[in-house]
């Protein structure tokens, strides 16, 4: 999903918007390098996503967290019933997964994304209004 959730072949105009894969050890670096080669072969373009050694992690400001979810006020109102505090919202696995499903995922049909969204419904206690809104937002 990582390669489908952004445009890895488009160079960023600023380091703060660049895409990276952070490897924790040589094995992860080899996997990342192989993955990049496979994407370049499949897409026929050079990948601009960079591989770096993982170091200190600096958390982004809250307004950058779960950007796609935050863009819809009615949806956020529904989700705030489950996650009243900011830390719980930004750290929740479900919000990360839902945010990814709302992102533009290259080459994934809407019906496939909706099926993935529906599969999540059984795992998480998301209010019905939030599920309806999410389904409407999936492109």
C-alpha positions in Angstrom: 0.0 0.0 0.0 2.9 2.4 0.6 3.8 2.7 -3.1 0.1 3.2 -4.0 -0.6 5.9 -1.3 1.7 8.5 -2.8 3.5 9.4 -6.1 6.9 7.9 -5.6 8.1 8.9 -9.1 7.4 12.6 -8.6 10.4 14.5 -7.0 9.4 16.7 -4.1 10.1 20.4 -4.3 11.2 20.5 -0.7 12.8 18.1 1.7 9.9 18.4 4.2 7.6 17.0 1.6 9.9 14.2 0.3 8.9 10.6 0.6 11.3 8.3 2.5 11.6 4.7 3.6 13.4 4.4 6.9 15.3 1.2 7.3 16.2 0.0 10.8 18.8 -2.6 9.7 20.6 -3.9 6.5 17.8 -6.4 5.9 15.1 -3.8 5.8 17.3 -1.6 3.5 17.7 -4.6 1.1 14.0 -5.2 1.1 13.3 -1.4 0.4 15.9 -1.4 -2.4 14.3 -4.4 -4.0 10.9 -2.9 -3.7 12.0 0.3 -5.4 13.6 -1.7 -8.3 10.3 -3.6 -8.7 8.2 -0.4 -8.8 10.6 1.2 -11.3 10.4 -1.8 -13.5 6.6 -2.0 -13.2 6.0 1.7 -13.8 8.9 2.4 -16.2 10.0 5.4 -14.2 12.7 6.3 -11.7 11.4 6.3 -8.1 12.4 9.5 -6.2 11.5 8.0 -2.8 14.7 7.9 -0.7 15.9 5.2 1.6 17.5 6.5 4.9 18.7 4.8 8.0 16.1 5.2 10.8 17.2 7.6 13.5 15.3 9.9 15.9 11.7 10.1 15.0 10.2 13.6 15.1 6.4 13.6 15.3 4.7 16.0 12.9 2.4 18.8 14.3 -1.1 17.6 15.1 -2.6 19.4 12.1 -0.5 17.2 9.8 -1.7 14.0 11.5 -4.5 12.1 9.7 -4.8 14.8 7.1 -7.5 13.2 5.0 -9.8 12.5 7.9 -9.4 16.0 9.3 -10.5 17.4 5.9 -14.1 16.4 6.5 -15.8 18.1 9.5 -18.9 15.9 9.7 -16.7 12.8 9.7 -14.4 14.3 12.4 -17.4 15.1 14.6 -18.4 11.4 14.4 -14.8 10.2 15.1 -14.4 12.6 18.1 -17.0 10.5 19.9 -14.5 7.6 19.9 -11.3 9.7 20.2 -12.0 12.8 22.3 -8.4 13.5 22.9 -5.9 14.4 20.2 -3.2 11.8 21.2 -5.7 8.9 21.1 -6.9 10.1 17.7 -3.5 10.4 16.1 -2.1 7.2 17.6 -5.1 4.9 16.8 -4.5 2.2 14.2 -8.0 2.6 12.9 -7.5 6.2 12.1 -4.3 5.4 10.3 -6.0 2.8 8.2 -9.1 4.9 7.5 -6.9 7.9 6.5 -5.0 5.6 4.0 -8.3 4.4 2.5 -9.3 8.0 1.9 -6.1 8.9 0.3 -5.7 8.6 -3.5 -4.5 5.1 -4.0 -3.1 4.7 -7.5 -4.6 1.9 -9.5 -7.0 0.7 -6.9 -10.7 0.7 -8.0 -13.3 2.3 -5.8 -15.1 -1.1 -5.2 -11.9 -2.6 -3.9 -11.3 0.3 -1.5 -15.0 0.0 -0.4 -14.5 -3.7 0.2 -11.4 -2.9 2.3 -13.4 -0.3 4.2 -16.2 -2.7 4.9 -13.8 -5.3 6.1 -12.5 -2.8 8.7 -16.1 -2.3 10.0 -16.2 -5.6 11.7 -12.9 -4.9 13.5 -13.6 -1.4 14.9 -16.5 0.1 16.7 -17.0 3.1 14.4 -20.4 4.8 14.6 -22.7 4.1 11.7 -22.7 7.8 10.7 -19.0 7.7 10.3 -19.1 4.6 8.1 -21.7 6.1 5.9 -19.6 9.3 5.5 -16.4 7.3 4.9 -18.1 5.3 2.1 -19.3 8.5 0.5 -15.8 9.9 0.6 -13.9 7.0 -0.9 -13.1 7.8 -4.5 
